[in-house]
Amino acid sequence: MIGDYMGIQIGTMVAGQDAVRVIPQIAGHGFETFNLSFWLTTGDIDLAETANRLQETIGERNQTISALSIYGNPLTDTGDSADTIASWERLIDHTHLFGTDLVTGFAGRLTGRPIEESMPRFTEVFGELARRAEARGVRLAFENCDMGGNWETGDWNIAHNPAAWERMFNAVPSDSIGLEWEPCHQLVNLIEPIPQLRKWANRVFHVHGKDAAIAWDVVREDGIHGSRLFAWHRMPGFGDTNWTDVMTILRQAGYRGSIDIEGGHDPVYNGELEMTGQALALSYLKRCRGDIFVPNPT
């Protein structure tokens, strides 16, 4: 019953190449899950050996690996992203060794082209990856960061707008593909995240614990293209999102995954204060989840 009550687990993101070194140092802080992320490529890392060493480290603590992530541009598959598709394939093939069934990352895009022009290539690449995932009981989820792009142009990711999600899920009609969602990327695009989550919660496979704060006075005075910043990425608990609402909507949708804190962006809790900020975010998210189970009288 307690496990059913908790439902959503709360953890943090860790660079995959550093996981064996870093996780033993932070495992005692109260994180329940770890999301291993790779930039552009999994490189020459031995995934099987990494999985074995991590299971030895965290298994006795009752912690788990929530997802494996690869952030590159699989639709170009050239230059710095030349190994990105192969990295998606390697992670799909190794998920079972880490005790997870989830691989996440950018959907990619044709560089400098509108989203519509990326759709045939997306269908080709992720149609094949979805078939590979389905055969292994694995799910794929797309991070919703725009990476500085918009509808007409960009370098990394088409999966940053609900209209693009509609096109993507229609192009590859598989139950094995969904969203890696967070409110931060909605807020910095002046989108209300809570109504969006309520609409899309059934396609959310993974949640990043990252928020944003909007300076509405700056928006009203200078707009969004002026000299002053109007938005900051923040740790949960320091941004504009009510994460109790996020928890409620996810639970109502039957979500049984994790929320993994994405650090490295907060303008206050960074550098020497990085883990301090993550610990505060972890405590906040646990309070929003409801961290005490009280049994009913019999």
Residue, then its C-alpha position, 0 to 999 in steps of 0.5 A: m500500500i505504501g508503494d502504491y501511495m508513493g507511486i512517483q519516485i524522485g531522483t536526479m540526472v547524472a552524466g552517464q560517463d561519470a555515473v560510477r564515480v558520482i552516484p556513490q557520492i550522492a546516493g545517501h542524499g535521499f534520491e530514489t532514482f538516477n537518470l543517466s544522460f549522455w551528450l551526443t554519444t555513449g562513446d566508448i563506455d562499456l554499458a554492460e560493465t557500467a550497469n553491473r557496477l551501478q547495480e552493485t552500488i545502488g541495489e542494496r539501497n533500494q534505488t533504481i536507474s529510471a532512464l537512459s538518455i542520449y542528447g544529440n541530433p539523430l535526424t542529421d546523424t553527421g558531424d558531432s551527432a554522427d554516433t547519435i542513432a547508434s547510441w539510441e540503438r545501444l541504449i535500447d539494447h542495454t536497458h534491461l541491464f540497468g533495470t529500466d525500460l526507458v530511453t529518452g532524448f532529442a527527436g532531432r531535426l533537419t538543421g535550419r529547416p522548418i519542422e514540417e521538412s523534418m517529418p519524413r526523416f523523423t518517420e524514417v529514423f524513429g519508425e525503425l527505432a520504435r520497432r527496435a524498442e517494441a521488440r525489446g519491451v522498451r519505451l522511447a520519450f522525447e525531451n521537450c527543450d527547443m534548444g534555441g530553435n523555433w517552428e521555422t528553424g533550429d539545430w536540435n529538436i522538433a519535439h518542443n511544441p504540442a503541434a509538433w507532438e501531434r505530427m510526430f505521434n501520427a507519423v510513428p503511431s506506436d504506444s512505445i513513444g511518448l514525452e520527456w516533459e518538464p514545465c521549464h521549457q513551457l514557461v520560457n516560451l510563455i506557455e502555461p504548463i499545467p493545462q498542457l500537462r493535463k492534456w498530454a499526461n497520458r503520453v508522458f513517460h518521464v519528467h525532468g525536475k526543472d522549473a522556470a521563473i518569469a519576470w512578468d514586469v520585464v515582459r510587460e516593459d521590454g518584451i522578450h527580445g529586449s536587453r534584459l532577461f525575462a526568464w530563468h531556469r530554476m530548481p523545483g521549489f524556486g520557480d513558478t510551477n506548483w508541483t503539487d498540481v503536477m503530482t496530482i495530474l500525473r497521479q490522476a493519469g496513472y503515471r508510475g515513473s520518476i521525476d529526476i531533477e535536472g541541475g546545472h541551470d539554476p542562477v543561484y544554486n550552481g557551482e559549490l551550491e549545486m548539490t545544496g540546490q538539488a537537496l532542497a529541490l528533492s525535499y520540496l518535491k517529496r513534500c509535494r508528493g506527500d512523503i508520509f503514509v498514514p494508515n486508516p483505522t481498522 
